[in-house]
C-alpha cells in the first residue's frame, strides 16, 4: 500500500513542529516522493545528520511503505 504525501508531512511535522515541509509525488504512484524540509532543528548539523533525523521521524517506513524519498534539508536562513 503506497504512502500518502500528507502522512509523510504529518510524520515530519510531528518531530519538527517548526518545519516548513513540501512534498511532491515524483511518479504519481505514491511510491516515489521528493521532500524539502527546513527546520531550526537542523542548525549546526551535517547534511547526513539532517537526513538521518528525517528518516528517524518517518519511523522505519523508508524502504517499506515508503519506497523512495529524494530529500533536501536545511536550517532556516537568518
C-alpha positions as CSV (number, residue, x, y, z in Angstrom):
1,X,0.0,0.0,0.0
2,X,1.5,3.3,-1.0
3,X,2.1,6.1,1.5
4,X,0.2,9.4,1.2
5,X,2.1,12.7,0.9
6,X,0.0,14.1,3.8
7,X,1.1,11.3,6.0
8,X,4.8,11.9,5.2
9,X,4.3,15.6,6.1
10,X,2.4,14.8,9.3
11,X,5.2,12.5,10.5
12,X,7.9,15.1,9.7
13,X,6.0,17.9,11.4
14,X,5.3,15.7,14.5
15,X,9.1,15.5,15.0
16,X,9.9,19.1,13.8
17,X,6.9,21.3,14.6
18,X,8.6,24.4,13.2
19,X,9.4,22.7,9.9
20,X,8.4,24.1,6.5
21,X,7.7,20.9,4.6
22,X,6.9,20.5,0.9
23,X,6.3,17.0,-0.6
24,X,6.0,16.1,-4.3
25,X,4.9,12.8,-5.7
26,X,7.5,12.3,-8.4
27,X,5.9,9.5,-10.4
28,X,2.3,9.8,-9.5
29,X,2.4,6.3,-8.0
30,X,2.5,7.1,-4.3
31,X,5.9,5.4,-4.0
32,X,8.4,8.0,-5.2
33,X,8.5,11.3,-3.4
34,X,10.7,14.4,-3.1
35,X,10.6,16.3,0.2
36,X,12.1,19.6,1.1
37,X,12.3,20.2,4.8
38,X,13.5,23.4,6.5
39,X,13.8,23.3,10.3
40,X,15.8,25.1,13.0
41,X,16.5,21.6,14.4
42,X,19.0,21.2,11.6
43,X,21.2,24.1,12.6
44,X,24.8,23.0,13.1
45,X,24.1,19.5,11.8
46,X,25.7,18.0,8.7
47,X,23.5,17.1,5.7
48,X,23.8,13.4,6.6
49,X,22.7,14.1,10.2
50,X,19.8,16.1,8.9
51,X,18.7,13.3,6.6
52,X,19.1,10.8,9.4
53,X,16.8,12.9,11.6
54,X,14.1,12.9,8.9
55,X,14.4,9.2,8.4
56,X,14.0,8.7,12.1
57,X,10.9,10.9,12.1
58,X,9.5,8.6,9.4
59,X,9.6,5.7,11.9
60,X,11.2,3.0,9.8
61,X,8.8,3.4,6.8
62,X,11.7,4.1,4.4
63,X,12.3,1.1,2.2
64,X,9.0,-0.4,3.2
65,X,5.7,1.5,2.8
66,X,7.8,4.5,1.6
67,X,9.8,3.2,-1.4
68,X,11.8,6.2,-2.4
69,X,12.3,9.7,-1.0
70,X,14.5,12.3,-2.6
71,X,15.3,14.5,0.4
72,X,16.7,18.1,0.7
73,X,17.0,19.6,4.1
74,X,18.3,22.9,5.6
75,X,18.1,25.2,8.6
76,X,16.3,28.5,8.1
77,X,18.4,31.3,6.8
78,X,18.7,34.2,9.3
